[in-house]
Amino acid sequence: HASQNFLLKDEFYSDFRTQQQSLMKAIPTWAEVSKGYSGRGIVISAGSIHLNRVWPNTVLMLRSLNCTLPIEIWTKDQHEYEITLPLVHQIRTEFKIPISVHAVNNYISVAWDDFDIPSFFKVKALALLFSSFEEIILLDADNIPAMDPETLFDSEEGKSGLIQWPVSLLRYLQIVC
C-alpha cells in the first residue's frame, strides 16, 4: 500500500487521493486551454486580499524600468476580483498600462478549502494555466524587480524555459502561522 511508503495514515492517504482526483477532473484538457495563448506578458499572483496593498508597487516599478509587457493580475475569487478591479482600472487609466484582472474561479471551479495549501500558492499554478500569454514571467505580488524582466525571455537562462528564485521561507511561515 502506497501510504506505508510515506508513513501516512490510511485515512489521510485516502482523503489526499480523493482530493487529487477531484482536482484532476476539474482541470480542462491542454487542447481546450492552449487555443487562447499568444504573446509575452507578466502574470502577478495576488491570491490574497492583503496583497492588494503590494502589487500596485510592483506594477509601477515595472513601468519605471520601461517594461512595456502587458500585465495580468490574478485573484482567487470574485470577492478579491471586485476589490482588485478598481485598482486595476485606476492604474490602466492614470498610467496607460495594459493591465487586466482575472479571478481563477471564473475559469475553474475550485473548492479552495478542500486542499491544505495556502490559496496564494494555488492561484499561481492556475494563473499560469489560464493566462492568455504564451510566454510568461510569473511574479509574486510582493516581487520588486530591479531591472526590466522582459530581457529574461531572450537570455540564455530564459531560453531554457524556467528561471526561479527562492521564496523567503521565513516570510511564508509568518503568513501561515
TIGU-146190 format. One record per residue: residue in one letter; x, y, z of N, C-alpha, C in turn. Coordinates in steps of 0.1 Angstrom, whole numbers, padded with zeros to 4 digits, always signed. Layout:
residues N
AXYZXYZXYZ;...
This chain:
residues 177
H+0008-0012+0000+0000+0000+0000+0009+0012+0000;A+0006+0022-0009+0015+0034-0010+0016+0042+0002;S+0006+0043+0011+0007+0051+0023+0017+0046+0032;Q+0020+0033+0032+0030+0027+0041+0044+0032+0037;N+0047+0035+0024+0059+0040+0020+0062+0054+0026;F+0052+0062+0029+0054+0075+0034+0050+0077+0048;L+0046+0066+0054+0042+0066+0068+0030+0075+0071;L+0021+0075+0061+0008+0082+0062-0003+0073+0068;K-0012+0079+0075-0023+0072+0080-0032+0069+0068;D-0038+0057+0067-0046+0053+0056-0057+0063+0053;E-0064+0069+0063-0074+0078+0060-0069+0091+0054;F-0057+0096+0058-0051+0108+0052-0048+0105+0038;Y-0042+0094+0035-0038+0090+0021-0051+0089+0013;S-0061+0083+0018-0074+0082+0010-0080+0096+0007;D-0080+0104+0017-0085+0118+0015-0077+0126+0005;F-0064+0124+0006-0055+0131-0003-0057+0126-0017;R-0059+0113-0019-0061+0107-0032-0074+0112-0038;T-0084+0113-0030-0098+0118-0034-0097+0132-0039;Q-0089+0141-0031-0088+0155-0034-0080+0156-0048;Q-0070+0148-0049-0062+0149-0061-0070+0145-0073;Q-0078+0134-0072-0086+0130-0083-0097+0141-0087;S-0103+0147-0077-0112+0157-0079-0106+0169-0086;L-0094+0173-0082-0088+0184-0089-0084+0181-0103;M-0079+0169-0106-0075+0165-0119-0088+0165-0128;K-0099+0161-0123-0111+0160-0132-0116+0175-0135;A-0113+0184-0126-0117+0198-0128-0109+0206-0138;I-0096+0201-0140-0087+0208-0149-0090+0205-0163;P-0093+0215-0172-0096+0212-0186-0083+0206-0193;T-0086+0200-0205-0075+0194-0212-0066+0205-0218;W-0054+0201-0222-0045+0211-0228-0051+0216-0241;A-0057+0208-0249-0063+0212-0261-0073+0223-0259;E-0081+0222-0248-0091+0232-0245-0085+0245-0241;V-0074+0245-0234-0068+0256-0228-0059+0264-0237;S-0051+0256-0245-0040+0262-0252-0044+0271-0264;K-0056+0270-0268-0060+0278-0280-0059+0293-0279;G-0060+0298-0267-0060+0312-0265-0047+0318-0261;Y-0036+0311-0261-0023+0317-0257-0017+0324-0269;S-0011+0336-0266-0004+0344-0275+0005+0354-0268;G+0016+0357-0274+0025+0368-0269+0031+0366-0256;R+0038+0376-0252+0045+0376-0239+0038+0385-0229;G+0039+0382-0216+0034+0391-0206+0038+0387-0192;I+0033+0395-0183+0036+0393-0169+0024+0389-0162;V+0024+0378-0154+0013+0374-0146+0017+0377-0131;I+0009+0383-0124+0011+0386-0110+0000+0379-0102;S+0005+0371-0093-0004+0363-0084-0007+0372-0072;A-0020+0375-0071-0025+0383-0059-0036+0375-0052;G-0032+0363-0048-0042+0354-0042-0046+0357-0028;S-0045+0369-0024-0049+0373-0010-0053+0387-0010;I-0063+0391-0003-0068+0405-0002-0056+0414+0003;H-0048+0408+0012-0037+0416+0018-0027+0421+0007;L-0026+0413-0004-0017+0417-0014-0021+0428-0023;N-0033+0433-0021-0037+0445-0029-0030+0457-0025;R-0024+0457-0013-0016+0469-0009-0002+0468-0015;V+0002+0457-0021+0016+0454-0026+0017+0454-0041;W+0009+0447-0048+0011+0445-0062+0011+0458-0070;P+0004+0469-0066+0005+0481-0074+0019+0487-0075;N+0027+0485-0064+0041+0489-0063+0049+0481-0074;T+0046+0468-0075+0053+0460-0085+0050+0465-0099;V+0038+0468-0102+0034+0473-0115+0040+0486-0118;L+0040+0495-0109+0046+0508-0111+0061+0507-0112;M+0067+0498-0105+0082+0496-0106+0085+0491-0120;L+0077+0482-0125+0079+0476-0139+0079+0488-0149;R+0069+0496-0148+0069+0507-0157+0080+0517-0156;S+0084+0519-0143+0096+0529-0141+0109+0523-0147;L+0109+0510-0149+0120+0503-0156+0118+0502-0171;N+0108+0508-0176+0105+0508-0190+0100+0495-0196;C+0095+0487-0187+0089+0474-0191+0075+0477-0198;T+0073+0472-0210+0061+0475-0217+0052+0463-0218;L+0056+0452-0212+0048+0440-0213+0034+0442-0207;P+0024+0436-0213+0010+0436-0207+0011+0428-0194;I+0002+0431-0185+0002+0425-0171-0012+0420-0168;E-0012+0408-0163-0025+0402-0158-0023+0400-0143;I-0033+0405-0135-0034+0403-0121-0044+0392-0119;W-0040+0382-0111-0049+0370-0108-0052+0369-0094;T-0065+0368-0091-0071+0367-0078-0077+0353-0076;K-0080+0350-0064-0086+0337-0061-0101+0336-0065;D-0108+0346-0062-0123+0345-0063-0129+0359-0067;Q-0142+0359-0068-0150+0370-0072-0148+0382-0062;H-0148+0378-0049-0147+0388-0039-0133+0396-0040;E-0122+0389-0042-0109+0395-0044-0109+0403-0057;Y-0115+0397-0067-0116+0404-0080-0122+0417-0079;E-0134+0418-0072-0141+0431-0070-0133+0441-0062;I-0125+0436-0053-0116+0446-0045-0105+0450-0054;T-0100+0442-0063-0088+0445-0071-0092+0453-0083;L-0103+0451-0089-0108+0458-0101-0106+0473-0101;P-0110+0480-0090-0109+0495-0090-0094+0499-0091;L-0085+0492-0085-0071+0495-0085-0065+0493-0099;V-0069+0482-0106-0065+0479-0119-0070+0490-0129;H-0083+0494-0127-0089+0504-0136-0081+0517-0134;Q-0078+0521-0121-0071+0533-0119-0057+0533-0125;I-0050+0522-0124-0037+0521-0130-0037+0522-0145;R-0047+0515-0150-0049+0515-0165-0052+0529-0170;T-0060+0536-0163-0065+0549-0167-0054+0560-0165;E-0048+0560-0153-0039+0571-0150-0025+0569-0157;F-0021+0556-0158-0007+0554-0163-0007+0547-0177;K-0019+0545-0182-0020+0539-0196-0012+0526-0197;I-0013+0518-0187-0007+0505-0186-0016+0494-0191;P-0012+0485-0200-0021+0474-0204-0021+0464-0193;I-0032+0465-0185-0033+0456-0173-0048+0451-0172;S-0049+0439-0168-0062+0433-0166-0062+0425-0153;V-0074+0422-0148-0076+0414-0136-0085+0402-0139;H-0081+0391-0133-0089+0378-0135-0091+0371-0122;A-0102+0364-0121-0105+0356-0109-0104+0341-0113;V-0095+0334-0107-0094+0320-0110-0107+0312-0111;N-0116+0315-0101-0128+0308-0100-0137+0310-0112;N-0134+0320-0120-0142+0322-0133-0138+0313-0144;Y-0126+0306-0142-0121+0297-0152-0122+0282-0148;I-0123+0280-0135-0124+0266-0130-0131+0267-0116;S-0138+0257-0114-0145+0256-0101-0135+0248-0091;V-0131+0256-0081-0121+0250-0071-0127+0252-0057;A-0128+0241-0050-0132+0242-0036-0119+0244-0028;W-0116+0257-0026-0103+0261-0020-0100+0255-0007;D-0110+0253+0001-0108+0248+0015-0105+0233+0015;D-0108+0226+0003-0106+0211+0003-0091+0208+0002;F-0082+0217-0001-0068+0214-0003-0060+0222+0007;D-0052+0215+0015-0045+0221+0026-0032+0228+0021;I-0034+0238+0012-0023+0246+0007-0028+0260+0008;P-0020+0270+0012-0024+0284+0012-0029+0288-0002;S-0040+0296-0003-0046+0299-0015-0037+0306-0025;F-0028+0314-0019-0019+0322-0029-0010+0313-0036;F-0007+0301-0031+0001+0291-0039-0008+0285-0050;K-0021+0283-0047-0030+0277-0057-0032+0286-0068;V-0033+0299-0065-0036+0309-0076-0024+0309-0086;K-0012+0308-0081+0000+0308-0091-0002+0298-0102;A-0003+0285-0098-0004+0274-0108-0015+0276-0117;L-0027+0280-0112-0039+0281-0121-0038+0294-0129;A-0031+0304-0124-0030+0316-0132-0021+0313-0144;L-0010+0305-0142-0002+0301-0153-0010+0294-0164;L-0018+0285-0159-0026+0277-0168-0036+0285-0176;F-0043+0295-0170-0053+0302-0176-0049+0316-0182;S-0037+0320-0180-0032+0332-0186-0034+0332-0201;S-0035+0344-0207-0037+0345-0221-0023+0345-0228;F-0012+0346-0221+0001+0347-0227+0007+0333-0230;E+0014+0333-0241+0022+0321-0245+0035+0320-0237;E+0041+0331-0235+0053+0332-0227+0051+0341-0215;I+0054+0336-0203+0050+0343-0191+0062+0345-0181;I+0062+0357-0175+0070+0359-0164+0060+0360-0152;L+0062+0350-0143+0053+0350-0131+0060+0357-0120;L+0053+0367-0114+0058+0374-0103+0048+0373-0091;D+0054+0372-0079+0045+0373-0067+0042+0387-0066;A+0031+0390-0059+0026+0404-0058+0036+0412-0051;D+0045+0406-0042+0055+0414-0035+0069+0413-0041;N+0070+0408-0053+0083+0409-0060+0085+0423-0065;I+0097+0428-0063+0100+0442-0068+0112+0440-0077;P+0110+0442-0090+0120+0439-0100+0131+0450-0099;A+0143+0447-0102+0155+0456-0102+0159+0460-0116;M+0153+0453-0126+0156+0455-0140+0143+0451-0148;D+0143+0456-0160+0132+0452-0169+0132+0437-0171;P+0122+0429-0166+0123+0415-0167+0121+0409-0181;E+0116+0418-0190+0114+0413-0204+0127+0408-0210;T+0138+0413-0206+0151+0408-0211+0153+0393-0208;L+0146+0388-0197+0148+0374-0194+0143+0364-0205;F+0133+0368-0212+0128+0360-0223+0139+0356-0233;D+0148+0365-0236+0158+0363-0246+0171+0359-0241;S+0172+0358-0227+0185+0354-0221+0187+0339-0223;E+0200+0335-0221+0203+0321-0222+0195+0313-0212;E+0193+0318-0200+0186+0312-0189+0171+0311-0193;G+0166+0322-0198+0152+0323-0202+0148+0313-0213;K+0158+0311-0222+0155+0301-0233+0154+0287-0228;S+0159+0284-0216+0157+0271-0211+0143+0268-0206;G+0135+0279-0205+0121+0277-0202+0117+0280-0188;L+0126+0280-0179+0122+0283-0165+0134+0289-0157;I+0131+0300-0151+0140+0307-0142+0133+0308-0129;Q+0140+0304-0118+0133+0305-0105+0142+0313-0095;W+0136+0319-0085+0144+0325-0074+0137+0321-0061;P+0144+0320-0050+0139+0315-0038+0128+0324-0032;V+0118+0317-0026+0108+0324-0018+0114+0324-0003;S+0111+0335+0003+0116+0336+0017+0107+0327+0026;L+0113+0316+0030+0106+0307+0039+0101+0313+0052;L+0109+0322+0057+0106+0329+0070+0093+0337+0067;R+0092+0344+0056+0081+0353+0053+0068+0344+0052;Y+0070+0332+0045+0059+0323+0043+0054+0318+0057;L+0063+0314+0065+0059+0309+0079+0052+0320+0087;Q+0056+0332+0085+0050+0343+0092+0035+0345+0088;I+0033+0343+0075+0019+0344+0069+0011+0333+0074;V+0016+0321+0073+0008+0309+0076+0005+0308+0091;C+0015+0311+0099+0014+0308+0114+0007+0319+0121;
